[in-house]
């Protein structure tokens, strides 16, 4: 006998029904996992915004202090210091490789702007 004849329409219908049930349960589980993930991410977003709101006043204060300090910095003195570092690095290759290369200060000293 052929296997198709042994497995009549009743057996095939039972297999299809079991497969439909399994697909339905997998889709239901996927929906539950997806909803849980969305809920968790929404909660994390809420917490992050709350933390950012708590940090914002202090960050604004720090940014203001930084801008005040930056406005008062004498750029010619900074450039002179960088030029002296580059000049020192020309005579000391280890310093040049370690420090100057790390901060991108390789090359000849730049002219001091007045």
Secondary structure, 3 states (H helix, E strand, C coil): CCHHHHCCHHHHHHHHHHHHHHHHHHHHHHHHHHHHHHHHHHHHHHHHHHHHHHHHHHHHHHHHHHHHHHHHCCHHHHHHHHHHHHHHHHHCHHHHHHHHHHHCCCCCCCCCCC
